[in-house]
Amino acid sequence: MFDIGQAPKFVALAQRVFAENGLETTYDGGCLRGSDGQLFGLTNVGHLAATVRERQWRRVLEGHVLGLLAANATPKERDFDKVRDRVFLRLWAAEDLSFGPDCHLGFGEGLAGLVSIDHPKYVETLTRTDDVETLGGWDLVSRTAVRNLARLTATRSWQEGTHGQVLASIGGFFNASRVLSLPHLLKQDFLVEPPSDGVLFAVPNRHLVLLHPLDAPGRDEATRVIAEIAHHEYDMAGGISPDLWCWDNGVVTRVDR
């Protein structure tokens, strides 16, 4: 998201802003690691900062850190019955994960679903095994999270391309995460059954999903349109992946760039 000169400047400023708010950190492969071992990802705030001028980076980072501090100060809710309807899987780029596989669901070779709780003012993503175990264990929590995704709906859905080969869905924080329940997304947003040939899709950021049923005509144009939109929308806040993926009866593979 930054050029080779901007990246170290952004990291250095991020460390200063964190330190000014009482969080001493070291840089660790795309994250800041606190003195207590806690990791703070820079991907999403970096995407947001990349959309503004450098002199506005501090404002963006300060807002980000204040949000983190508010979230950390909120007592953690670990009574499953109280959060049952607010547990979701949050789609994430697997290469951005900095912790073990026992807190997320693999979705192909490059995507993953992380257990998250949708609180009134923020989304808490669970990265510790004991948090998931306290809620009731991985099987119960992940099953409930996928079921909750299946009841979400898009804010708007439409068709792109000369003959409408590209299906587009935009919505709230977990809209892109709904590909973890892709058959439901197709039926809910587009009244389409999952095709036997599979589905080409992209999830450039957390709000947007782009799809093309592979039994529909115009595959080449659909691929071009999806790739162009995904490349542009990945730069927005909440970026997940600029790549294209194929879903085939639950099996997900990355499409060659």
Accessible surface in RSA format (square Angstrom, percent):
REM  Atomic radii and reference values for relative SASA: ProtOr
REM  Chains: A
REM  Algorithm: Lee & Richards
REM  Probe-radius: 1.40
REM  Slices: 20
REM RES _ NUM      All-atoms   Total-Side   Main-Chain    Non-polar    All polar
REM                ABS   REL    ABS   REL    ABS   REL    ABS   REL    ABS   REL
RES MET A   1   105.81  54.8  35.62  23.6  70.18 167.1  48.77  41.5  57.04  75.6
RES PHE A   2    42.98  21.5  12.14   7.5  30.83  80.2  16.81  10.2  26.17  74.9
RES ASP A   3    86.34  60.5  73.16  72.8  13.17  31.1  46.62 109.7  39.72  39.6
RES ILE A   4   169.11  96.2 151.05 112.5  18.06  43.5 157.70 113.6  11.42  31.0
RES GLY A   5    41.03  50.6   0.00   N/A  41.03  50.6  36.92 101.3   4.11   9.2
RES GLN A   6    50.09  28.0  50.01  36.6   0.08   0.2   7.05  15.0  43.04  32.6
RES ALA A   7    39.09  35.9  38.07  58.7   1.03   2.3  38.76  54.6   0.33   0.9
RES PRO A   8    80.85  58.9  70.04  63.8  10.81  39.3  76.69  63.3   4.16  25.8
RES LYS A   9   111.34  54.3 103.05  63.2   8.29  19.7  73.05  65.8  38.29  40.8
RES PHE A  10     5.04   2.5   5.04   3.1   0.00   0.0   5.04   3.1   0.00   0.0
RES VAL A  11    25.08  16.5  25.08  22.7   0.00   0.0  25.08  21.8   0.00   0.0
RES ALA A  12    41.80  38.4  37.97  58.6   3.82   8.7  40.56  57.1   1.23   3.3
RES LEU A  13    20.08  11.2  20.08  14.4   0.00   0.0  20.08  14.1   0.00   0.0
RES ALA A  14     0.00   0.0   0.00   0.0   0.00   0.0   0.00   0.0   0.00   0.0
RES GLN A  15    53.21  29.8  51.02  37.3   2.20   5.2  13.84  29.5  39.37  29.9
RES ARG A  16   125.90  52.9 121.97  62.2   3.93   9.4  60.07  82.1  65.83  39.9
RES VAL A  17     0.00   0.0   0.00   0.0   0.00   0.0   0.00   0.0   0.00   0.0
RES PHE A  18     0.00   0.0   0.00   0.0   0.00   0.0   0.00   0.0   0.00   0.0
RES ALA A  19    35.21  32.4  22.43  34.6  12.78  29.1  22.74  32.0  12.47  33.0
RES GLU A  20   109.34  62.8  68.27  51.7  41.07  97.8  49.87  96.5  59.47  48.6
RES ASN A  21    48.15  33.2  27.51  26.6  20.64  49.7   9.13  22.0  39.02  37.7
RES GLY A  22    65.96  81.3   0.00   N/A  65.96  81.3  36.17  99.3  29.79  66.7
RES LEU A  23    38.85  21.6  36.70  26.3   2.15   5.4  38.85  27.3   0.00   0.0
RES GLU A  24   115.78  66.5 110.44  83.6   5.34  12.7  54.42 105.3  61.36  50.1
RES THR A  25    17.48  12.4   0.00   0.0  17.48  41.7   2.23   3.0  15.25  23.0
RES THR A  26    87.38  62.1  86.67  87.9   0.71   1.7  74.02  99.4  13.36  20.2
RES TYR A  27   111.27  51.9  84.91  48.3  26.36  68.6  57.60  43.3  53.66  66.2
RES ASP A  28    59.53  41.7  50.95  50.7   8.58  20.3  12.45  29.3  47.08  47.0
RES GLY A  29    71.70  88.4   0.00   N/A  71.70  88.4  38.58 105.9  33.12  74.2
RES GLY A  30    31.47  38.8   0.00   N/A  31.47  38.8  26.88  73.8   4.59  10.3
RES CYS A  31    11.12   8.4  11.12  12.4   0.00   0.0   0.20   0.5  10.92  11.8
RES LEU A  32     0.00   0.0   0.00   0.0   0.00   0.0   0.00   0.0   0.00   0.0
RES ARG A  33    90.39  38.0  88.08  44.9   2.31   5.5  32.11  43.9  58.28  35.3
RES GLY A  34     9.08  11.2   0.00   N/A   9.08  11.2   4.63  12.7   4.46  10.0
RES SER A  35   113.23  95.7  66.99  89.4  46.24 106.5  48.94 104.2  64.29  90.1
RES ASP A  36   118.04  82.7  75.82  75.5  42.22  99.8  51.02 120.1  67.02  66.8
RES GLY A  37    35.33  43.6   0.00   N/A  35.33  43.6  23.23  63.7  12.10  27.1
RES GLN A  38    76.52  42.8  66.22  48.4  10.30  24.5  31.33  66.7  45.19  34.3
RES LEU A  39    48.90  27.2  25.09  17.9  23.82  59.9  25.09  17.6  23.82  64.1
RES PHE A  40     9.27   4.6   5.46   3.4   3.81   9.9   9.27   5.6   0.00   0.0
RES GLY A  41    43.04  53.1   0.00   N/A  43.04  53.1  23.13  63.5  19.91  44.6
RES LEU A  42    11.02   6.1   9.48   6.8   1.54   3.9   9.57   6.7   1.45   3.9
RES THR A  43    36.96  26.3  33.38  33.8   3.58   8.5  19.24  25.8  17.72  26.8
RES ASN A  44    43.60  30.1  39.78  38.4   3.82   9.2  20.33  48.9  23.28  22.5
RES VAL A  45     5.78   3.8   1.37   1.2   4.41  10.6   5.05   4.4   0.73   2.0
RES GLY A  46     0.42   0.5   0.00   N/A   0.42   0.5   0.42   1.1   0.00   0.0
RES HIS A  47     1.72   0.9   1.72   1.2   0.00   0.0   1.22   1.3   0.50   0.6
RES LEU A  48    81.58  45.4  81.58  58.4   0.00   0.0  81.58  57.3   0.00   0.0
RES ALA A  49     0.00   0.0   0.00   0.0   0.00   0.0   0.00   0.0   0.00   0.0
RES ALA A  50    42.97  39.5  11.44  17.7  31.53  71.7  15.23  21.5  27.74  73.5
RES THR A  51    75.37  53.6  37.32  37.8  38.05  90.7  40.36  54.2  35.00  52.9
RES VAL A  52    45.43  29.9  25.23  22.8  20.19  48.7  33.93  29.5  11.50  31.2
RES ARG A  53   156.22  65.6 149.14  76.0   7.08  16.9  51.59  70.5 104.63  63.4
RES GLU A  54    67.50  38.8  55.09  41.7  12.41  29.5  28.68  55.5  38.82  31.7
RES ARG A  55   185.51  77.9 147.11  75.0  38.40  91.4  74.88 102.3 110.63  67.0
RES GLN A  56    63.50  35.5  61.79  45.2   1.71   4.1  14.57  31.0  48.93  37.1
RES TRP A  57     7.34   2.9   7.34   3.6   0.00   0.0   6.90   3.7   0.44   0.7
RES ARG A  58    83.67  35.1  83.14  42.4   0.53   1.3  45.78  62.6  37.89  23.0
RES ARG A  59   138.61  58.2 130.93  66.7   7.68  18.3  74.80 102.2  63.81  38.7
RES VAL A  60    12.95   8.5   4.54   4.1   8.41  20.3  10.08   8.8   2.87   7.8
RES LEU A  61     0.00   0.0   0.00   0.0   0.00   0.0   0.00   0.0   0.00   0.0
RES GLU A  62    62.57  35.9  62.57  47.3   0.00   0.0  15.10  29.2  47.47  38.8
RES GLY A  63    44.87  55.3   0.00   N/A  44.87  55.3  33.16  91.0  11.71  26.2
RES HIS A  64    52.02  28.4  39.54  27.5  12.47  31.9  32.10  33.1  19.92  23.2
RES VAL A  65     0.00   0.0   0.00   0.0   0.00   0.0   0.00   0.0   0.00   0.0
RES LEU A  66   106.27  59.2 101.38  72.5   4.89  12.3 101.74  71.5   4.53  12.2
RES GLY A  67    40.11  49.5   0.00   N/A  40.11  49.5  34.39  94.4   5.72  12.8
RES LEU A  68    46.82  26.1  44.92  32.1   1.90   4.8  45.48  31.9   1.34   3.6
RES LEU A  69    55.41  30.9  51.44  36.8   3.98  10.0  51.83  36.4   3.59   9.7
RES ALA A  70    62.29  57.3  49.85  76.9  12.44  28.3  58.92  83.0   3.37   8.9
RES ALA A  71    14.92  13.7  13.78  21.3   1.14   2.6  14.44  20.3   0.48   1.3
RES ASN A  72    66.98  46.2  44.98  43.5  21.99  53.0  23.22  55.9  43.75  42.3
RES ALA A  73    83.70  77.0  49.04  75.7  34.66  78.8  60.44  85.1  23.26  61.6
RES THR A  74    55.44  39.4  50.21  50.9   5.23  12.5  36.35  48.8  19.09  28.9
RES PRO A  75   117.05  85.3  97.96  89.3  19.09  69.4 109.96  90.8   7.09  44.1
RES LYS A  76    91.44  44.6  64.85  39.8  26.59  63.3  58.66  52.8  32.77  34.9
RES GLU A  77    51.52  29.6  48.32  36.6   3.20   7.6  14.32  27.7  37.20  30.4
RES ARG A  78    41.05  17.2  30.39  15.5  10.67  25.4  26.44  36.1  14.61   8.9
RES ASP A  79    62.58  43.8  53.43  53.2   9.14  21.6  21.65  50.9  40.93  40.8
RES PHE A  80    20.59  10.3  16.72  10.4   3.87  10.1  16.72  10.1   3.87  11.1
RES ASP A  81   104.48  73.2  82.26  81.9  22.23  52.6  27.01  63.6  77.48  77.3
RES LYS A  82   138.31  67.5 113.89  69.9  24.41  58.1  68.22  61.4  70.09  74.7
RES VAL A  83     0.06   0.0   0.00   0.0   0.06   0.1   0.06   0.1   0.00   0.0
RES ARG A  84    94.75  39.8  94.26  48.0   0.49   1.2  34.07  46.6  60.68  36.8
RES ASP A  85    97.30  68.2  91.51  91.1   5.78  13.7  23.91  56.3  73.38  73.2
RES ARG A  86    75.25  31.6  75.25  38.4   0.00   0.0  41.22  56.3  34.04  20.6
RES VAL A  87     0.00   0.0   0.00   0.0   0.00   0.0   0.00   0.0   0.00   0.0
RES PHE A  88     9.68   4.8   9.68   6.0   0.00   0.0   9.68   5.9   0.00   0.0
RES LEU A  89     0.00   0.0   0.00   0.0   0.00   0.0   0.00   0.0   0.00   0.0
RES ARG A  90    31.08  13.0  31.08  15.8   0.00   0.0   3.74   5.1  27.34  16.6
RES LEU A  91     5.22   2.9   0.00   0.0   5.22  13.1   0.00   0.0   5.22  14.0
RES TRP A  92    62.57  25.1  60.28  29.2   2.29   5.4  59.67  31.8   2.90   4.7
RES ALA A  93     7.96   7.3   6.25   9.6   1.72   3.9   6.25   8.8   1.72   4.6
RES ALA A  94    33.92  31.2  24.22  37.4   9.70  22.1  24.40  34.4   9.52  25.2
RES GLU A  95   146.08  83.9 105.98  80.2  40.10  95.5  49.32  95.4  96.76  79.0
RES ASP A  96    54.39  38.1  35.60  35.4  18.79  44.4  10.06  23.7  44.33  44.2
RES LEU A  97    30.35  16.9   7.30   5.2  23.05  57.9   7.99   5.6  22.35  60.2
RES SER A  98    52.88  44.7  24.76  33.0  28.13  64.8  30.56  65.1  22.32  31.3
RES PHE A  99    60.47  30.3  34.92  21.6  25.55  66.5  46.89  28.4  13.57  38.8
RES GLY A 100    36.07  44.5   0.00   N/A  36.07  44.5  23.95  65.7  12.12  27.1
RES PRO A 101   106.13  77.4  96.74  88.2   9.39  34.1  96.83  79.9   9.30  57.8
RES ASP A 102    82.84  58.0  65.01  64.7  17.82  42.1  43.52 102.4  39.32  39.2
RES CYS A 103     1.51   1.1   1.51   1.7   0.00   0.0   0.00   0.0   1.51   1.6
RES HIS A 104    32.55  17.8  22.83  15.9   9.72  24.9  18.27  18.8  14.28  16.6
RES LEU A 105    67.91  37.8  66.51  47.6   1.40   3.5  67.91  47.7   0.00   0.0
RES GLY A 106    52.45  64.7   0.00   N/A  52.45  64.7  27.19  74.6  25.26  56.6
RES PHE A 107    19.74   9.9  18.16  11.3   1.58   4.1  19.74  12.0   0.00   0.0
RES GLY A 108    38.05  46.9   0.00   N/A  38.05  46.9  11.91  32.7  26.14  58.5
RES GLU A 109   122.36  70.2  84.47  63.9  37.89  90.2  42.97  83.1  79.39  64.8
RES GLY A 110     6.85   8.4   0.00   N/A   6.85   8.4   3.03   8.3   3.82   8.6
RES LEU A 111     1.52   0.8   0.11   0.1   1.41   3.5   0.11   0.1   1.41   3.8
RES ALA A 112     0.88   0.8   0.88   1.4   0.00   0.0   0.88   1.2   0.00   0.0
RES GLY A 113     0.00   0.0   0.00   N/A   0.00   0.0   0.00   0.0   0.00   0.0
RES LEU A 114     0.86   0.5   0.86   0.6   0.00   0.0   0.86   0.6   0.00   0.0
RES VAL A 115     0.00   0.0   0.00   0.0   0.00   0.0   0.00   0.0   0.00   0.0
RES SER A 116     0.00   0.0   0.00   0.0   0.00   0.0   0.00   0.0   0.00   0.0
RES ILE A 117     0.00   0.0   0.00   0.0   0.00   0.0   0.00   0.0   0.00   0.0
RES ASP A 118    52.80  37.0  49.96  49.7   2.84   6.7   1.78   4.2  51.02  50.9
RES HIS A 119    19.39  10.6  14.91  10.4   4.48  11.5   5.84   6.0  13.55  15.8
RES PRO A 120   131.25  95.7  86.71  79.0  44.54 161.9  99.88  82.5  31.37 195.0
RES LYS A 121   197.62  96.4 161.12  98.9  36.49  86.9 111.66 100.5  85.95  91.6
RES TYR A 122    50.15  23.4  38.16  21.7  11.99  31.2  48.76  36.6   1.39   1.7
RES VAL A 123    32.56  21.4  11.03  10.0  21.53  51.9  11.03   9.6  21.53  58.4
RES GLU A 124    16.15   9.3  12.95   9.8   3.21   7.6  12.56  24.3   3.59   2.9
RES THR A 125    30.98  22.0  11.60  11.8  19.38  46.2  11.49  15.4  19.49  29.5
RES LEU A 126     2.44   1.4   1.33   0.9   1.12   2.8   2.44   1.7   0.00   0.0
RES THR A 127    59.24  42.1  47.07  47.7  12.17  29.0  21.65  29.1  37.59  56.8
RES ARG A 128   142.78  59.9 138.93  70.8   3.85   9.2  51.74  70.7  91.03  55.2
RES THR A 129    55.65  39.6  50.62  51.3   5.03  12.0  42.95  57.7  12.70  19.2
RES ASP A 130    70.87  49.6  65.56  65.3   5.31  12.5  42.28  99.5  28.59  28.5
RES ASP A 131    28.26  19.8  28.19  28.1   0.07   0.2   0.07   0.2  28.19  28.1
RES VAL A 132     1.52   1.0   1.52   1.4   0.00   0.0   1.52   1.3   0.00   0.0
RES GLU A 133    99.71  57.2  85.26  64.5  14.44  34.4  34.58  66.9  65.13  53.2
RES THR A 134    86.66  61.6  59.10  59.9  27.56  65.7  44.57  59.9  42.08  63.6
RES LEU A 135     2.94   1.6   0.00   0.0   2.94   7.4   0.44   0.3   2.49   6.7
RES GLY A 136    42.53  52.4   0.00   N/A  42.53  52.4  21.98  60.3  20.55  46.0
RES GLY A 137    12.00  14.8   0.00   N/A  12.00  14.8  11.93  32.7   0.08   0.2
RES TRP A 138    63.83  25.6  60.52  29.3   3.32   7.8  40.34  21.5  23.49  38.1
RES ASP A 139   103.97  72.8  99.01  98.5   4.96  11.7  29.29  68.9  74.68  74.5
RES LEU A 140    57.16  31.8  55.80  39.9   1.37   3.4  55.80  39.2   1.37   3.7
RES VAL A 141     0.00   0.0   0.00   0.0   0.00   0.0   0.00   0.0   0.00   0.0
RES SER A 142    14.76  12.5  14.35  19.1   0.41   0.9   4.62   9.8  10.14  14.2
RES ARG A 143   135.10  56.7 125.74  64.1   9.36  22.3  66.39  90.7  68.71  41.6
RES THR A 144     1.61   1.1   1.61   1.6   0.00   0.0   1.21   1.6   0.40   0.6
RES ALA A 145     0.00   0.0   0.00   0.0   0.00   0.0   0.00   0.0   0.00   0.0
RES VAL A 146    45.46  29.9  45.46  41.2   0.00   0.0  45.46  39.5   0.00   0.0
RES ARG A 147   130.75  54.9 123.74  63.1   7.01  16.7  71.14  97.2  59.62  36.1
RES ASN A 148     7.63   5.3   7.63   7.4   0.00   0.0   0.00   0.0   7.63   7.4
RES LEU A 149     0.51   0.3   0.00   0.0   0.51   1.3   0.00   0.0   0.51   1.4
RES ALA A 150    24.69  22.7  23.43  36.2   1.26   2.9  23.95  33.7   0.74   2.0
RES ARG A 151   127.03  53.3 100.17  51.1  26.86  63.9  65.17  89.1  61.85  37.5
RES LEU A 152    43.75  24.4  41.92  30.0   1.83   4.6  43.75  30.7   0.00   0.0
RES THR A 153    82.37  58.6  62.45  63.3  19.93  47.5  33.03  44.4  49.35  74.6
RES ALA A 154    23.85  21.9   3.84   5.9  20.01  45.5   3.99   5.6  19.86  52.6
RES THR A 155   116.17  82.6  80.99  82.1  35.18  83.8  69.10  92.8  47.07  71.2
RES ARG A 156   139.99  58.8 132.92  67.8   7.08  16.8  59.10  80.8  80.90  49.0
RES SER A 157    44.88  37.9  21.09  28.1  23.79  54.8   0.69   1.5  44.19  61.9
RES TRP A 158    66.18  26.6  56.51  27.4   9.67  22.7  62.65  33.4   3.54   5.7
RES GLN A 159   115.72  64.7  89.91  65.7  25.81  61.5  21.21  45.2  94.51  71.7
RES GLU A 160    60.74  34.9  57.45  43.5   3.29   7.8   5.16  10.0  55.58  45.4
RES GLY A 161    32.03  39.5   0.00   N/A  32.03  39.5   8.92  24.5  23.11  51.8
RES THR A 162   103.19  73.4  66.73  67.6  36.46  86.9  54.06  72.6  49.13  74.3
RES HIS A 163   144.73  79.1 111.73  77.7  33.01  84.4  77.15  79.5  67.59  78.6
RES GLY A 164    18.97  23.4   0.00   N/A  18.97  23.4   7.89  21.7  11.08  24.8
RES GLN A 165    10.09   5.6   4.36   3.2   5.73  13.6   7.40  15.8   2.69   2.0
RES VAL A 166     0.00   0.0   0.00   0.0   0.00   0.0   0.00   0.0   0.00   0.0
RES LEU A 167     9.68   5.4   9.68   6.9   0.00   0.0   9.68   6.8   0.00   0.0
RES ALA A 168     0.10   0.1   0.10   0.2   0.00   0.0   0.10   0.1   0.00   0.0
RES SER A 169     0.00   0.0   0.00   0.0   0.00   0.0   0.00   0.0   0.00   0.0
RES ILE A 170    63.91  36.4  63.91  47.6   0.00   0.0  63.91  46.0   0.00   0.0
RES GLY A 171     9.70  12.0   0.00   N/A   9.70  12.0   1.93   5.3   7.78  17.4
RES GLY A 172    44.42  54.8   0.00   N/A  44.42  54.8  37.17 102.0   7.24  16.2
RES PHE A 173    57.25  28.6  48.08  29.8   9.17  23.9  48.14  29.2   9.11  26.1
RES PHE A 174     9.85   4.9   7.63   4.7   2.22   5.8   7.63   4.6   2.22   6.4
RES ASN A 175     3.74   2.6   1.02   1.0   2.72   6.5   2.07   5.0   1.66   1.6
RES ALA A 176     0.00   0.0   0.00   0.0   0.00   0.0   0.00   0.0   0.00   0.0
RES SER A 177     2.62   2.2   2.48   3.3   0.14   0.3   0.00   0.0   2.62   3.7
RES ARG A 178     2.77   1.2   2.76   1.4   0.01   0.0   2.52   3.4   0.25   0.2
RES VAL A 179     0.38   0.3   0.00   0.0   0.38   0.9   0.00   0.0   0.38   1.0
RES LEU A 180    20.73  11.5   0.40   0.3  20.33  51.1   0.49   0.3  20.24  54.5
RES SER A 181    17.26  14.6  11.83  15.8   5.43  12.5   6.16  13.1  11.10  15.5
RES LEU A 182     0.89   0.5   0.00   0.0   0.89   2.2   0.00   0.0   0.89   2.4
RES PRO A 183    47.06  34.3  47.06  42.9   0.00   0.0  47.06  38.9   0.00   0.0
RES HIS A 184    57.43  31.4  53.71  37.3   3.72   9.5  37.77  38.9  19.66  22.9
RES LEU A 185     0.16   0.1   0.00   0.0   0.16   0.4   0.00   0.0   0.16   0.4
RES LEU A 186     0.00   0.0   0.00   0.0   0.00   0.0   0.00   0.0   0.00   0.0
RES LYS A 187    94.29  46.0  90.53  55.5   3.76   9.0  39.28  35.4  55.00  58.6
RES GLN A 188    82.19  46.0  58.20  42.5  23.99  57.1   6.94  14.8  75.26  57.1
RES ASP A 189    21.32  14.9   2.37   2.4  18.95  44.8   4.31  10.1  17.01  17.0
RES PHE A 190    30.09  15.1   9.17   5.7  20.92  54.4  15.81   9.6  14.27  40.9
RES LEU A 191   165.07  91.9 132.95  95.1  32.12  80.7 138.77  97.5  26.30  70.8
RES VAL A 192    42.57  28.0  38.97  35.3   3.60   8.7  42.52  36.9   0.05   0.1
RES GLU A 193   118.24  67.9 109.53  82.9   8.71  20.7  61.79 119.5  56.45  46.1
RES PRO A 194    42.00  30.6  22.97  20.9  19.03  69.2  22.97  19.0  19.03 118.3
RES PRO A 195    11.19   8.2   1.95   1.8   9.24  33.6   9.19   7.6   2.00  12.5
RES SER A 196    95.85  81.0  71.54  95.5  24.31  56.0  52.28 111.3  43.56  61.0
RES ASP A 197    80.19  56.2  63.85  63.5  16.34  38.6  14.54  34.2  65.65  65.5
RES GLY A 198     0.00   0.0   0.00   N/A   0.00   0.0   0.00   0.0   0.00   0.0
RES VAL A 199     0.00   0.0   0.00   0.0   0.00   0.0   0.00   0.0   0.00   0.0
RES LEU A 200     9.15   5.1   9.15   6.5   0.00   0.0   9.15   6.4   0.00   0.0
RES PHE A 201     0.00   0.0   0.00   0.0   0.00   0.0   0.00   0.0   0.00   0.0
RES ALA A 202     0.00   0.0   0.00   0.0   0.00   0.0   0.00   0.0   0.00   0.0
RES VAL A 203     0.00   0.0   0.00   0.0   0.00   0.0   0.00   0.0   0.00   0.0
RES PRO A 204     0.00   0.0   0.00   0.0   0.00   0.0   0.00   0.0   0.00   0.0
RES ASN A 205     6.00   4.1   6.00   5.8   0.00   0.0   0.59   1.4   5.41   5.2
RES ARG A 206    52.37  22.0  52.28  26.7   0.09   0.2   9.90  13.5  42.47  25.7
RES HIS A 207    62.56  34.2  62.56  43.5   0.00   0.0  45.29  46.7  17.26  20.1
RES LEU A 208    10.32   5.7  10.32   7.4   0.00   0.0  10.32   7.2   0.00   0.0
RES VAL A 209     0.00   0.0   0.00   0.0   0.00   0.0   0.00   0.0   0.00   0.0
RES LEU A 210     1.46   0.8   1.46   1.0   0.00   0.0   1.46   1.0   0.00   0.0
RES LEU A 211     0.00   0.0   0.00   0.0   0.00   0.0   0.00   0.0   0.00   0.0
RES HIS A 212     0.00   0.0   0.00   0.0   0.00   0.0   0.00   0.0   0.00   0.0
RES PRO A 213    13.76  10.0  13.76  12.5   0.00   0.0  13.76  11.4   0.00   0.0
RES LEU A 214    24.81  13.8  20.83  14.9   3.98  10.0  20.83  14.6   3.98  10.7
RES ASP A 215    89.44  62.6  55.43  55.2  34.01  80.4  23.18  54.6  66.25  66.1
RES ALA A 216    31.91  29.3  20.87  32.2  11.04  25.1  24.98  35.2   6.92  18.3
RES PRO A 217   110.04  80.2  97.40  88.8  12.64  46.0 109.51  90.4   0.53   3.3
RES GLY A 218    30.50  37.6   0.00   N/A  30.50  37.6  20.59  56.5   9.91  22.2
RES ARG A 219   125.57  52.7 120.59  61.5   4.98  11.9  38.71  52.9  86.86  52.6
RES ASP A 220   124.90  87.5 115.34 114.8   9.56  22.6  40.16  94.5  84.74  84.5
RES GLU A 221    41.62  23.9  35.68  27.0   5.94  14.1  23.12  44.7  18.50  15.1
RES ALA A 222     0.20   0.2   0.00   0.0   0.20   0.5   0.20   0.3   0.00   0.0
RES THR A 223    46.84  33.3  46.84  47.5   0.00   0.0  40.25  54.1   6.59  10.0
RES ARG A 224   121.71  51.1 114.69  58.5   7.01  16.7  64.03  87.5  57.68  35.0
RES VAL A 225    17.98  11.8  17.60  15.9   0.38   0.9  17.98  15.6   0.00   0.0
RES ILE A 226     0.00   0.0   0.00   0.0   0.00   0.0   0.00   0.0   0.00   0.0
RES ALA A 227    39.16  36.0  35.19  54.3   3.97   9.0  35.87  50.5   3.29   8.7
RES GLU A 228   101.23  58.1  89.39  67.6  11.84  28.2  43.79  84.7  57.44  46.9
RES ILE A 229    45.01  25.6  41.31  30.8   3.70   8.9  45.01  32.4   0.00   0.0
RES ALA A 230     0.00   0.0   0.00   0.0   0.00   0.0   0.00   0.0   0.00   0.0
RES HIS A 231   131.54  71.9 129.87  90.3   1.66   4.2  84.85  87.4  46.69  54.3
RES HIS A 232   108.38  59.2 105.13  73.1   3.26   8.3  77.31  79.7  31.07  36.2
RES GLU A 233    44.06  25.3  44.06  33.3   0.00   0.0   2.04   3.9  42.02  34.3
RES TYR A 234    54.04  25.2  54.04  30.7   0.00   0.0  27.53  20.7  26.51  32.7
RES ASP A 235    70.63  49.5  69.73  69.4   0.91   2.1  20.53  48.3  50.10  50.0
RES MET A 236    71.07  36.8  70.74  46.8   0.33   0.8  40.64  34.6  30.43  40.3
RES ALA A 237    33.77  31.0  26.09  40.3   7.67  17.5  26.09  36.7   7.67  20.3
RES GLY A 238     2.12   2.6   0.00   N/A   2.12   2.6   0.98   2.7   1.15   2.6
RES GLY A 239     9.33  11.5   0.00   N/A   9.33  11.5   0.00   0.0   9.33  20.9
RES ILE A 240    12.85   7.3   7.76   5.8   5.08  12.3   9.79   7.1   3.05   8.3
RES SER A 241     6.13   5.2   5.57   7.4   0.56   1.3   4.61   9.8   1.52   2.1
RES PRO A 242    42.81  31.2  33.47  30.5   9.34  34.0  33.47  27.6   9.34  58.1
RES ASP A 243     9.83   6.9   5.83   5.8   4.00   9.5   4.88  11.5   4.95   4.9
RES LEU A 244    17.45   9.7  15.24  10.9   2.21   5.5  15.24  10.7   2.21   5.9
RES TRP A 245     1.21   0.5   1.21   0.6   0.00   0.0   1.21   0.6   0.00   0.0
RES CYS A 246    26.74  20.2  26.37  29.4   0.37   0.9   8.32  21.1  18.42  19.9
RES TRP A 247    17.81   7.1  17.81   8.6   0.00   0.0  12.23   6.5   5.58   9.1
RES ASP A 248    59.72  41.8  57.14  56.9   2.58   6.1  12.52  29.5  47.20  47.1
RES ASN A 249   116.20  80.1  88.68  85.7  27.52  66.3  31.53  75.9  84.67  81.8
RES GLY A 250    46.47  57.3   0.00   N/A  46.47  57.3  23.43  64.3  23.04  51.6
RES VAL A 251    97.17  63.9  93.31  84.5   3.87   9.3  96.10  83.5   1.08   2.9
RES VAL A 252     9.26   6.1   0.55   0.5   8.71  21.0   0.55   0.5   8.71  23.6
RES THR A 253    70.65  50.2  70.51  71.5   0.14   0.3  54.88  73.7  15.77  23.8
RES ARG A 254    76.33  32.0  56.67  28.9  19.66  46.8  17.86  24.4  58.47  35.4
RES VAL A 255    45.64  30.0  39.45  35.7   6.19  14.9  44.19  38.4   1.45   3.9
RES ASP A 256   139.10  97.4 109.69 109.2  29.41  69.5  47.40 111.6  91.70  91.4
RES ARG A 257   215.88  90.6 146.87  74.9  69.02 164.3  87.67 119.8 128.21  77.7
END  Absolute sums over single chains surface
CHAIN  1 A    12679.3       9819.6       2859.7       6962.4       5716.9
END  Absolute sums over all chains
TOTAL         12679.3       9819.6       2859.7       6962.4       5716.9
